[in-house]
Amino acid sequence: MSESLAGKIAFVTGGARGIGRATALKLAAAGCDVAIAYHNSHDEADAVCAAVRQLGRRALATQADVSDAASVAEAFVEFRKQFDRVDIVISNAAIGVLRPALEMNVKHWRRCLETNALALNTLAQNAVPLMREGGCLIGISSLGSVRAIPHYSFIGASKAALESLARGLALELGHTKKIRVNIVSAGVVDTDALKFFPNREQLLAEYAKRTPLGPTLTTEQVADAVYLLCLPEAAMITGHTLIVDGGYCISG
């Protein structure tokens, strides 16, 4: 792949595993230096950094809880020790509890919203002062933002909030700094997170059956969509939610 993003600096949350890992490696292959934030996956984060360095890029791993504004600020203190600016920010870290909505409480609600939605704003507050015109922020959402999925109500609501927040930020940051804000909404991806779904096998089987371009959706394919939105050719795309599901949504 040509180094279409050569010289850019990216910051990816939840970058140690799954979609975050695939995105960090995709951006590095395209020419980016990459910083990743992780919560508990220290060894995995180190492995991602090693892979980024093997591609000839600079890499940094910093621990952060994206639901905590102070923790995010501390991560950017570490970031600024190695990098003087940031061009691309990916808000990928997410959390959730898989239970019926009537069994959930305020703690669950706040945790979902703060991690999955508010984090985009917290990242923007720290990153925008370091961004030049033409930078981009991208959040990772899911089809649960617009579809009813069993036991996914609170997570889905937080993803819907993320998409709405991105549109608001796109308006504000486009006017002030020409920074673009977009969302990539993924279909069913067989990540570690999916292992916690009691109906995992059913979800994968249904996805394979209903998806025109199936039978599976990989983390690398989601990362490809993130990459597309980072390209200079996407300079006029902002406030948009790009669905990457192989056509699952159009099949009923």
N, C-alpha and C positions, 0 to 999 in steps of 0.2 A: 504494500500500500504506500502511495506517495505521502510525504510528510506535509499534508495539507494544513496542519495546525502548528507547523514548526515555530518554535519560540514562544508558544503560549504556555500559560501556567494555570493548572486546574486544581480545584479543591473538591474532593468527593467524600461525602459522609456515608457511613456504612460501607466503606471501601474495602473491607477485608474479605468479604464473602459475596456470593451471589451476583446480583445485578451490579452492585457497587464495584466489586472486583473486576467484572468483565468490562465495566465502563472505564475504570482506571487504566486497565491494560490497553483498551482500544484507543484512548486518548494519548497514551504514551506512544503507541505504535504510530499515531498520526503526527507525532512530534512534540507533544506536551511534556513539560515537567509536571509531576503529579504529587500532591499532598493528599493523604487520606486520613479521615477521622474514623476511629473505631471505638466501640464501647468496652467489650470484654475480650475480643478476639485478637490478643496481642501477637501470638505466633503467626496467625494467618495474615495479619497486617504486615509483619516483617517479611513474610514470603512474597506478598504483593510488591513491596518496596524493592526486594531483591530482583524480581522479574522486571520491574520498571527500569532499574539500573542496568540490567542486562541489555535493554534496548537503547542504552546510551543516554538516559534521561536522569535528571535529579529526582529524588524521591524523599518523602517525609511521611512518617506515621505519627499521629498525635491522638491521644485518648481524649474523648469528649462524650458528654451526655447532651445530645442536641435539644433535649427538652428543658435544659437548664441554661439560661442566658449567660450566667457567670462562667459555666464550663465552656461554652462556645467562645466567649471572649478570651479565655485562657488558651484555647486551641489556636486562636489567631495570633496571640502573643508569640507562641512557639513558631507559627507559620512565618511571621515577620522576621524571625531570626535568620531565616534562610532565603526568603523571597521578598522582593520589594513591591510586588503587585500581584493581582490575580485577574485572570481573564475569563475563566469559566468556573462556575460553582454548581455542583450537582447535589441537590438535597434528596438523598436516597434512603437514609436511615429511617426505619419504621418499626412500630411495635403495635401490639394489639392482643386482645383476649377474645378467644373464640367461644362465645356463650350466647344464649338467647338474650335479647335486649332486656327483658324483664328480670334477668338475673344479674344485671350489671349495676354498678354504683357510680357515684360522682368521681371517685378516685380513678376508675377505669376510663371514664369520659375525659377527664383532664389529661390523663397520661396519653391517650390516643391523640387528642387534639394538639397537645403541646409538642409531642414527638413528630407526628405525621404532617401537621399543618403549620403550626406556629414556627417551627424550626426554619421554614423557608424565610420568614420575615427576620428571625434572629440572625440567620446567615447573611441576609442582605444588609442588615444594619452594620455588620462587621466587615463585609466584603466590599460593599459599594465604595467606601472611601479609598479602597485600594484598586478600584477598577477604572479603566480608561473607557472612553467612548467605544461603543461596539461590543462591550463585554456581554456575557449571557449567564443567566441563572436558569436552571432546569430542575423541576421537581419530578419525582417518580410517583405516579398514581396507579390505580388499578380499576378494573371494570366495576368493582363494587361501589364506585362513586356514583354510578348511574343505574346499577342493576341490583336487585334484591338477591343477596346470597345468604343462605342459612348461617346463623351464628356470626355474621360479619357486619352487623348493623352499625356498631360503634366505629369500627375501622372504616367502613364505607362512608360514614358521615364525615369522618376526619379527612378522607381523601377528597370528598366533594368540597370541603372547606379549603383544602389545599388548592384545588383547581380554581376556585373563586378568588382566593387570595392572589394567585399568580396573575389573574386578569387585572386585579387592582394594582399590583406592583408593576405590571407591564405599562399601564397608563402613567403611573407616577414616574417611573425610572426612564421611560421612553422620552418623556417631555424634558426631564432634567439632565440626563446623561446619555441618552441614546442606548441604554442598556436594554437588552431583550430578555423577557421572562416567558418561559414556555413549560409545558408539561408533557411527559411521555407516559401514557397510560397503557399498562401491559396486560395482556391476557393471562391465561394460566401458564405459569412458568414453574417447572419442577425444581424449586430451590429448597434449601434447608427449611425455610419458613413453611413450605407446603406440607412438610412432614407432620406438622402439628394439627393439620386439618383431619378430623375423624373420617371424612369422606374423600380423602386424597385420591384413592384409586378411581372412585366414581368421577371425580372432577377431571382427571387425566383422560379417562375413557370417553367421557362426554365431549371433551375438547377435541380429541382425535377424530371422533365421529362427525362433529358438526363443523369443523374448520376446513374451508376449501383448500387452504395452503398448508394444512397440518402434515403429520399428526402431532408434532410437538412444537413448542416455542422455547427457544433457548435463551439463556442470559446474554449470550453474545449477540443475538438478534435484537434484543432490547437495547443493548449498548450501541448497536449500529444506528438505531433511531436517534439516540442521544447525540451521537457523533454528527448525524446529518444536521441537527438543529444548531450545532456549534460552528458549522462551516460558514465562510464568508457569503456563500451563495444563499444562505438563509437570513440575510441581513434585514429583510422586510417581513420576517415572520415573528410575531410576538403576541402574547396573550392567547396562544393556541394550545389546545390539547390534542396531541398526536396519538392516535390509538394504534397500537401494535399488537394485533391478535390473530393474524392470519385469516381474517374474515369471520371470526367466530360470531361477532355481534350482528352480522348481516344475515345470519342463518336461522333467525327465529328466536 
